[in-house]
Amino acid sequence: MADTPPFPWPTVSVIVPVRNGAAQIARCLDAVLAQDYPGPTPEVIVVDSGSTDRTPAVLGTFAPRIRTMLEPRPGVSRARNTAIVEARGEWLAFTDADCVPRPDWLRELVAIALEDPGVSFVGGKITALPPTNTISLFAESLFDQRRSVLEERPASFISANLLARRDDLVRFGMFNPAYRRGQDTELAWRSQSVFGARFTYADAAIVEHLNPATLLELVRKAIQHGRGSARLWRDFESYHGRSIRRRLRQTKPFLDALRETAALVPVPWRGVADGRRGPRRLDPFYFAIFRLFRHLSFVHRTLLPEADL
């Protein structure tokens, strides 16, 4: 646990967007409402983006412990922005309906934020929600908040586990509703390139996320990443300092997918050695498939940008 700050804990609003999340939202809210936060009781805002399942009925069982808002316009950015405008907290914590925060999640995020008065965003660790399998555990690498915040250039963050200073977030322009995917990365890049915003990372602030658990779900996630990446590269090409045309011509995803798929085919003369080493890890294969479909989606959305509309 991070050291307890020697000054008062700030007010916090927890924001959870949801659409047709009846199967997961109760588990998420139970965890949010059970937070071990030493400051004022956190405000919890859930924004329903036009659910057609039992989500409104489930949310009703949590009244009056949560504030429920409706956002009839589609898109998770609009849902989050609706809550940001109405939130009362000095800091805003974001998670998703398919996430389950650990009991000390909020305390750890805020403690790290208070260590540096100049920080605008704190990203926390994202792990796979049990029960897990090889695909959902591999998918943790797709939600590697530490890498996004501390190693990537330009840095980014993932809004499934994010704390933001409210005044800064409003000043930066909040989430961009024009983005159907990649909204958090767009906000991160815009905040840095225009406003010089600073991020930090809280390894002990953990949220468990319902990761893709089948190959089909992994492919769908790759396609979503490709869509968001295509628009980001169009809008931030000069900020990247890399050519979008060069990325379009990239052949490595195809070669990696071919090599890793071929490696799964049994080779009789390698059988004894493989048996001594144990079963082959499938992470390289999953990563190759993910990169392949992400790249195909990137190429499609780059050549046909009207598909984003």
Secondary structure, DSSP 8 states (H G I E B T S, - for coil): -----SS----EEEEEEESS-TTTHHHHHHHHHT---SSS--EEEEEE----SSHHHHHHTTTTSSEEEE--S-SHHHHHHHHHHH---SEEEE--TTEEE-TTHHHHHHHHHHT-TT--EEEEEEEE-SS--HHHHHGGGGG-HHIIIIISSS----TTSEEEEHHHHHHHT---TT-SS-HHHHHHHHHHHHH---EEEEEEEEEEE----SHHHHHHHHHHHHHHHHHHHHHHHHHHTS-HHHHHT--HHHHHHHHHHHHTS--GGGHHHHHHH-S---HHHHHHHHHHHHHHHHHHHHH-GGGG-
